Amino acid sequence: MVGTEPDVVERGLREGRLACPTCRGVLRPWGHARGRVLRFRAELVRLRPRRSRCRSCAGTHVLLAESMLLRRADAVEVVGAALTEAAAGAGHRRVAAGLARAAGTVRGWLRRFAGRAQAVRAWFTALAAALDPELGALAPAGSVLADAVAAVGVAARAAALRVGPARPWVFAARVSGGRLLAPDSINTSCPWAGP
């Protein structure tokens, strides 16, 4: 996961300031990934993510902006808004209508997140406690899904106190490596395995 400013990412890549997520070696430029469209609430953004190659392990990586999730066409804040509304009790059809998305798309996000909500809750709660040792126990939010969404928010607030402000769902995308809703087949290195 990288920042959202292409010039800054390019400069960091060329200067060797980006590390391989596999071996921590130096990443270097290596072309571009296929072009795609990222859907925000009211706009479509065409982008072509940068591809990099590690000098040490020779692995290649697509550099996703922190506003993106793996294998999702919608920005993380759109998905996060859906998860937040669902945690408050809204059904997938009402959420989809409010976000102008297909009901099946939103239902898929909610099912994927609900399937790993307990692990997400545990991981983000542990992360929040690591960032803010004086945090204390989190109060139950009413459901496993709501507890997971609340844990994301608490961890983002704890991170903001330590390192500066960050939008909660962008923070969640960043610390999960964009794997918040990724298929299990590509979640082998996902943090949900444990803090």
Backbone bond lengths (Angstrom), bond angles and torsions (degrees), N, CA, C in turn:
res aa  C-N    CA-C-N  psi(-1)  N-CA   C-N-CA  omega(-1)  CA-C   N-CA-C  phi
1 M - - - 1.448 - - 1.525 107.90 -
2 V 1.298 114.65 134.76 1.457 121.03 179.74 1.518 108.85 -129.77
3 G 1.311 116.42 173.64 1.452 121.37 178.23 1.520 111.98 -65.71
4 T 1.302 115.76 177.82 1.455 120.79 -176.16 1.520 113.21 -95.81
5 E 1.321 118.46 -5.17 1.465 122.17 -179.60 1.527 109.73 -92.99
6 P 1.335 118.66 108.03 1.466 121.35 -176.88 1.526 114.12 -56.52
7 D 1.339 118.27 -37.69 1.464 120.69 -179.52 1.524 111.71 -65.37
8 V 1.315 116.44 -39.78 1.461 121.18 179.41 1.530 110.11 -67.56
9 V 1.328 116.45 -42.76 1.465 120.80 178.65 1.524 110.06 -62.83
10 E 1.324 116.79 -45.12 1.467 121.33 -179.72 1.522 110.93 -60.75
11 R 1.317 116.50 -44.26 1.460 120.75 179.21 1.528 110.75 -62.19
12 G 1.330 117.02 -45.31 1.460 120.91 178.69 1.515 112.24 -62.50
13 L 1.322 116.54 -38.09 1.458 121.10 179.01 1.529 110.53 -67.04
14 R 1.319 116.69 -46.17 1.475 120.89 -179.51 1.530 112.62 -67.60
15 E 1.323 116.58 -31.66 1.473 120.42 -179.62 1.528 112.51 -87.36
16 G 1.342 117.75 0.21 1.465 120.79 177.48 1.508 114.36 74.46
17 R 1.345 117.81 28.10 1.468 121.14 -179.07 1.520 113.44 -94.63
18 L 1.341 118.45 -0.28 1.457 120.76 178.98 1.521 109.08 -104.46
19 A 1.333 115.61 135.16 1.462 121.55 -175.77 1.520 111.66 -102.99
20 C 1.308 115.46 146.49 1.464 122.82 176.51 1.528 108.86 -65.74
21 P 1.329 118.73 130.71 1.468 119.71 178.96 1.528 112.74 -71.32
22 T 1.325 117.25 -14.72 1.457 121.00 -179.02 1.529 112.09 -87.92
23 C 1.346 116.09 -50.84 1.469 119.12 -173.38 1.523 113.66 -122.59
24 R 1.325 118.11 -0.77 1.467 124.83 -178.52 1.526 112.92 69.59
25 G 1.334 117.82 14.67 1.460 121.65 174.49 1.524 110.85 -71.58
26 V 1.326 116.35 178.51 1.458 122.26 -177.69 1.522 110.24 -84.58
27 L 1.332 116.32 129.80 1.462 121.49 175.92 1.518 109.93 -89.55
28 R 1.322 114.78 142.11 1.461 122.24 177.45 1.522 109.33 -127.06
29 P 1.337 117.97 157.50 1.473 120.69 179.16 1.535 111.12 -58.74
30 W 1.341 115.11 143.85 1.459 120.45 178.25 1.531 109.95 -155.46
31 G 1.313 116.59 57.98 1.461 121.46 177.13 1.507 113.57 81.56
32 H 1.324 114.43 -156.82 1.465 121.87 -178.09 1.523 109.83 -135.16
33 A 1.316 115.08 155.02 1.466 121.28 172.65 1.529 107.75 -81.35
34 R 1.315 116.23 174.35 1.463 119.53 178.92 1.521 109.87 -64.53
35 G 1.324 115.63 149.42 1.457 120.48 178.04 1.516 110.88 -67.15
36 R 1.312 115.86 151.38 1.462 120.95 179.31 1.515 110.36 -151.68
37 V 1.290 115.15 168.29 1.463 121.47 177.92 1.521 107.43 -114.74
38 L 1.317 116.56 129.98 1.456 122.01 176.79 1.524 107.23 -106.62
39 R 1.336 116.35 124.48 1.459 121.50 -177.20 1.525 110.37 -93.93
40 F 1.314 114.95 118.71 1.454 120.85 171.03 1.523 106.79 -95.69
41 R 1.310 118.81 -174.60 1.461 120.09 -177.82 1.518 112.45 -58.72
42 A 1.331 116.99 -48.22 1.458 119.09 -173.67 1.524 113.63 -122.59
43 E 1.315 118.12 9.58 1.456 119.03 -179.17 1.521 111.40 -149.15
44 L 1.314 114.12 157.14 1.455 122.06 174.50 1.521 107.39 -108.99
45 V 1.321 116.79 134.31 1.457 121.14 179.60 1.522 108.07 -119.66
46 R 1.331 115.71 120.37 1.467 120.35 175.69 1.518 108.14 -84.14
47 L 1.307 115.71 132.57 1.456 119.70 178.37 1.522 110.86 -146.48
48 R 1.293 114.82 162.20 1.462 122.50 177.97 1.521 106.58 -135.64
49 P 1.322 117.60 95.11 1.467 120.63 -174.51 1.526 112.59 -59.98
50 R 1.302 115.23 147.96 1.455 122.67 178.39 1.519 109.03 -75.50
51 R 1.309 115.82 143.70 1.459 122.11 174.33 1.516 107.05 -108.05
52 S 1.319 116.41 146.00 1.461 120.84 179.76 1.524 109.89 -133.25
53 R 1.332 114.21 163.00 1.473 120.54 177.95 1.527 107.79 -132.84
54 C 1.321 115.85 137.58 1.461 121.94 -179.29 1.519 109.97 -81.85
55 R 1.316 116.43 133.05 1.464 120.83 177.32 1.521 112.14 -68.49
56 S 1.325 117.41 -29.95 1.463 120.99 -175.88 1.523 113.48 -83.29
57 C 1.335 116.63 -56.22 1.472 120.35 -174.26 1.522 113.02 -99.45
58 A 1.332 117.87 -5.59 1.471 124.28 179.96 1.531 113.18 65.26
59 G 1.330 117.18 12.37 1.464 120.46 176.50 1.519 110.39 -73.09
60 T 1.335 116.23 149.87 1.452 120.39 177.63 1.528 109.20 -108.38
61 H 1.312 115.33 148.69 1.460 120.99 -176.86 1.517 109.83 -142.32
62 V 1.327 116.12 139.31 1.459 121.30 171.34 1.522 106.78 -89.57
63 L 1.319 116.38 129.72 1.459 121.60 -178.70 1.525 109.13 -89.98
64 L 1.320 115.97 104.04 1.461 121.07 179.72 1.513 110.50 -89.78
65 A 1.311 115.67 138.76 1.464 120.42 174.77 1.519 108.33 -67.17
66 E 1.311 116.27 149.48 1.462 120.28 -177.60 1.523 113.72 -66.27
67 S 1.313 117.65 -6.21 1.463 120.83 175.30 1.529 111.75 -88.28
68 M 1.347 117.05 1.73 1.464 121.83 -176.19 1.526 111.38 -111.96
69 L 1.330 114.85 157.97 1.454 122.35 171.10 1.531 107.78 -121.17
70 L 1.319 115.91 147.63 1.458 119.51 177.45 1.522 111.13 -58.06
71 R 1.313 115.69 134.26 1.455 123.43 174.88 1.523 115.02 61.00
72 R 1.325 117.44 25.31 1.467 121.27 178.81 1.521 109.30 -126.72
73 A 1.319 116.23 138.55 1.461 121.70 -179.63 1.525 112.10 -87.60
74 D 1.319 117.22 -12.07 1.459 120.86 -178.22 1.519 110.60 -102.12
75 A 1.325 115.46 146.18 1.464 121.43 177.95 1.525 109.46 -62.56
76 V 1.318 115.96 151.97 1.462 121.21 -176.52 1.529 111.79 -60.27
77 E 1.321 118.13 -31.34 1.462 118.59 -179.27 1.528 112.06 -72.48
78 V 1.310 118.37 -26.59 1.462 121.55 174.00 1.529 108.92 -69.55
79 V 1.322 115.91 -47.32 1.468 120.54 178.15 1.523 109.52 -62.41
80 G 1.332 116.77 -43.29 1.465 120.96 179.28 1.515 112.55 -61.45
81 A 1.322 116.71 -38.11 1.470 120.14 176.99 1.524 110.20 -62.79
82 A 1.326 116.30 -40.22 1.469 120.11 177.77 1.520 111.04 -64.10
83 L 1.328 116.77 -43.88 1.464 120.50 179.87 1.529 110.90 -64.54
84 T 1.315 116.87 -39.43 1.465 121.46 179.53 1.525 111.15 -64.67
85 E 1.325 116.73 -44.03 1.467 120.19 178.30 1.527 111.42 -65.21
86 A 1.324 116.56 -41.32 1.464 119.94 178.70 1.527 110.76 -64.63
87 A 1.337 116.69 -38.04 1.464 120.32 177.68 1.516 111.52 -63.30
88 A 1.332 116.25 -27.81 1.470 121.07 178.03 1.526 112.01 -84.16
89 G 1.339 117.19 -0.72 1.457 120.54 174.84 1.516 116.30 109.84
90 A 1.324 118.57 -0.33 1.465 120.49 -179.89 1.533 110.38 -75.07
91 G 1.303 116.42 143.90 1.458 121.92 176.36 1.527 111.11 -81.06
92 H 1.331 116.14 164.64 1.466 119.80 -174.87 1.527 112.94 -63.57
93 R 1.315 118.30 -32.98 1.471 119.84 -179.83 1.533 111.25 -68.52
94 R 1.310 116.46 -43.20 1.471 120.02 178.79 1.529 110.88 -65.74
95 V 1.327 116.41 -41.30 1.470 120.52 177.47 1.520 109.96 -62.11
96 A 1.331 116.27 -46.44 1.466 120.87 -179.45 1.521 111.39 -60.51
97 A 1.321 116.97 -43.20 1.463 120.05 179.47 1.528 111.02 -63.21
98 G 1.316 117.40 -40.20 1.461 121.36 179.91 1.516 113.33 -67.36
99 L 1.339 116.39 -28.52 1.462 120.50 -179.15 1.528 112.60 -99.71
100 A 1.335 116.71 -1.46 1.473 122.07 -176.88 1.526 111.00 58.05
101 R 1.326 115.68 47.14 1.460 122.53 177.26 1.521 108.74 -123.36
102 A 1.310 116.46 160.94 1.460 121.05 177.55 1.529 109.59 -66.55
103 A 1.314 116.42 140.83 1.464 120.65 -179.69 1.528 111.04 -59.68
104 G 1.318 117.38 -38.70 1.461 120.96 179.59 1.526 112.21 -64.20
105 T 1.312 116.82 -36.16 1.466 121.14 178.00 1.520 110.19 -64.31
106 V 1.315 116.56 -49.20 1.467 121.03 -179.37 1.523 110.44 -65.52
107 R 1.335 117.10 -41.70 1.467 120.13 177.42 1.534 109.86 -58.09
108 G 1.326 117.62 -40.22 1.464 121.58 177.71 1.521 112.71 -62.38
109 W 1.335 116.47 -42.83 1.468 119.43 177.36 1.524 110.61 -60.87
110 L 1.335 115.23 -46.25 1.465 119.71 -176.27 1.524 111.34 -65.93
111 R 1.310 117.06 -40.59 1.472 120.11 178.69 1.521 111.42 -65.40
112 R 1.330 116.72 -44.06 1.462 120.29 179.72 1.518 110.54 -61.68
113 F 1.336 116.64 -46.05 1.457 120.15 -179.43 1.529 111.15 -67.22
114 A 1.338 116.88 -42.33 1.469 120.40 179.92 1.522 110.96 -62.58
115 G 1.322 116.98 -34.12 1.465 120.92 179.61 1.512 113.50 -65.37
116 R 1.306 117.02 -24.52 1.462 119.27 178.91 1.525 111.87 -121.97
117 A 1.312 117.13 15.83 1.471 121.34 -175.21 1.523 112.62 -59.16
118 Q 1.317 118.31 -39.60 1.469 120.14 -179.50 1.528 110.60 -63.50
119 A 1.324 117.20 -43.64 1.462 121.00 178.82 1.526 110.97 -67.89
120 V 1.323 117.37 -39.35 1.469 121.56 177.42 1.524 109.49 -62.78
121 R 1.335 116.37 -45.62 1.465 120.54 178.97 1.522 110.73 -58.48
122 A 1.326 116.68 -48.10 1.465 120.37 -178.27 1.527 111.15 -63.08
123 W 1.329 116.80 -44.24 1.459 119.99 -176.78 1.518 111.95 -67.45
124 F 1.334 117.86 -45.66 1.459 120.13 -179.48 1.526 111.70 -70.77
125 T 1.332 118.18 -30.76 1.462 120.56 175.13 1.522 109.97 -65.60
126 A 1.338 117.01 -44.22 1.463 120.92 177.73 1.529 110.57 -63.89
127 L 1.311 117.21 -40.49 1.465 121.14 178.23 1.523 110.38 -63.30
128 A 1.328 117.15 -43.47 1.470 120.76 178.27 1.523 110.86 -61.29
129 A 1.328 117.04 -41.93 1.464 120.80 179.35 1.526 111.23 -66.04
130 A 1.334 117.12 -36.17 1.459 120.40 177.58 1.529 111.17 -67.98
131 L 1.322 116.67 -35.97 1.456 120.96 179.99 1.525 112.50 -77.86
132 D 1.331 116.38 -30.52 1.469 121.43 -179.06 1.525 109.22 -137.48
133 P 1.349 117.15 87.58 1.466 120.91 -176.64 1.532 114.43 -59.15
134 E 1.317 118.78 -19.07 1.467 121.95 -179.80 1.525 112.24 -92.45
135 L 1.306 117.52 12.98 1.457 122.85 -172.82 1.530 113.43 -62.65
136 G 1.307 118.55 -47.58 1.458 121.04 -175.39 1.518 111.28 84.98
137 A 1.320 116.64 -179.29 1.463 121.65 -177.83 1.526 110.99 -74.68
138 L 1.326 114.81 147.21 1.458 120.15 176.24 1.521 109.46 -89.12
139 A 1.305 116.45 136.70 1.460 120.76 178.03 1.525 109.77 -74.83
140 P 1.334 117.65 142.39 1.468 119.79 177.33 1.530 110.62 -59.48
141 A 1.335 115.24 142.16 1.470 120.27 -177.56 1.520 112.54 -100.32
142 G 1.322 118.93 -2.62 1.455 120.58 175.01 1.516 115.54 117.82
143 S 1.311 118.02 -23.97 1.465 121.79 176.63 1.523 107.91 -156.37
144 V 1.315 116.81 166.48 1.461 120.39 179.03 1.523 109.85 -62.88
145 L 1.333 116.81 -41.40 1.461 120.63 178.57 1.527 110.85 -62.73
146 A 1.324 117.14 -46.14 1.461 121.09 179.44 1.528 110.83 -64.86
147 D 1.338 116.98 -38.18 1.468 120.38 176.83 1.526 111.04 -61.94
148 A 1.325 117.27 -41.19 1.465 121.46 179.78 1.522 110.91 -66.19
149 V 1.317 117.25 -44.06 1.472 121.12 178.28 1.531 109.94 -63.13
150 A 1.322 117.02 -42.06 1.462 120.61 178.54 1.524 110.90 -63.80
151 A 1.318 117.76 -39.44 1.470 121.58 179.23 1.524 111.26 -63.89
152 V 1.328 116.71 -38.35 1.469 120.25 175.78 1.527 109.46 -60.31
153 G 1.320 116.82 -46.57 1.463 120.94 -179.87 1.519 112.77 -63.10
154 V 1.326 117.07 -42.10 1.469 121.07 -179.60 1.530 110.11 -66.31
155 A 1.322 117.38 -41.67 1.468 120.30 178.17 1.523 110.89 -64.66
156 A 1.325 117.29 -39.42 1.469 120.49 177.98 1.524 110.84 -64.48
157 R 1.333 116.88 -40.15 1.472 119.63 177.49 1.527 111.06 -65.70
158 A 1.328 117.01 -40.96 1.470 120.72 178.14 1.531 110.49 -63.37
159 A 1.320 116.75 -40.11 1.468 120.35 177.56 1.517 110.63 -66.30
160 A 1.328 116.82 -39.07 1.470 120.49 179.49 1.523 111.03 -62.70
161 L 1.326 116.97 -38.24 1.465 120.10 178.22 1.519 111.45 -66.61
162 R 1.316 116.48 -32.13 1.465 120.44 -176.51 1.519 112.75 -87.49
163 V 1.341 118.14 -45.00 1.468 120.22 -172.09 1.524 114.28 -121.42
164 G 1.290 118.82 -2.91 1.462 120.59 179.18 1.519 111.27 116.52
165 P 1.333 115.71 166.30 1.463 120.10 -172.68 1.518 113.58 -64.35
166 A 1.307 114.08 144.93 1.470 122.20 174.66 1.515 107.34 -151.13
167 R 1.310 115.76 142.49 1.463 119.50 175.65 1.530 107.79 -70.40
168 P 1.338 117.99 134.85 1.471 121.09 -172.43 1.526 114.73 -53.03
169 W 1.322 118.15 -45.40 1.461 118.28 -175.56 1.523 112.15 -77.44
170 V 1.323 117.63 -29.21 1.466 120.02 172.94 1.526 108.70 -67.04
171 F 1.326 116.73 -41.16 1.463 121.58 175.26 1.530 110.08 -58.64
172 A 1.334 117.47 -45.14 1.464 121.55 -179.82 1.530 111.26 -62.04
173 A 1.334 116.72 -40.76 1.465 119.72 177.59 1.515 110.52 -64.46
174 R 1.328 116.13 -42.95 1.461 120.64 -177.93 1.528 111.01 -62.09
175 V 1.331 117.52 -51.75 1.464 119.35 -174.56 1.527 112.89 -74.42
176 S 1.333 117.60 -19.37 1.471 119.81 176.67 1.521 111.43 -93.08
177 G 1.319 117.12 0.56 1.459 120.21 -177.73 1.520 111.90 66.21
178 G 1.329 117.02 26.75 1.463 121.35 -179.40 1.516 113.49 79.97
179 R 1.335 117.66 5.22 1.471 122.07 -173.76 1.527 113.74 -94.37
180 L 1.308 118.19 14.86 1.461 121.43 -176.18 1.525 112.42 -52.83
181 L 1.331 118.20 -40.06 1.466 122.35 179.53 1.527 112.01 -121.80
182 A 1.320 117.33 17.54 1.464 120.61 -175.58 1.529 110.75 -67.88
183 P 1.337 116.92 149.97 1.464 119.78 175.65 1.523 111.00 -58.56
184 D 1.313 116.42 149.72 1.461 120.84 -178.06 1.522 112.25 -58.39
185 S 1.330 117.61 -29.08 1.464 120.35 -178.06 1.529 112.43 -64.43
186 I 1.354 118.44 -22.29 1.459 119.44 177.30 1.523 111.15 -113.05
187 N 1.315 116.74 16.68 1.455 120.93 178.68 1.520 112.81 -100.31
188 T 1.316 117.92 19.80 1.455 119.97 -176.51 1.515 112.51 -63.70
189 S 1.335 118.49 -29.91 1.460 120.23 178.60 1.526 111.36 -106.86
190 C 1.314 115.69 18.06 1.455 120.59 -177.33 1.517 111.24 -72.58
191 P 1.328 117.84 147.16 1.458 119.43 -179.37 1.504 115.39 -65.73
192 W 1.334 119.20 -11.32 1.467 119.13 -176.57 1.525 111.65 -64.46
193 A 1.324 117.21 -14.82 1.460 119.24 178.64 1.516 111.31 -64.39
194 G 1.310 117.60 -23.25 1.456 120.91 176.94 1.512 110.39 157.89
195 P 1.324 117.39 154.46 1.470 120.40 -177.68 1.519 111.66 -72.11
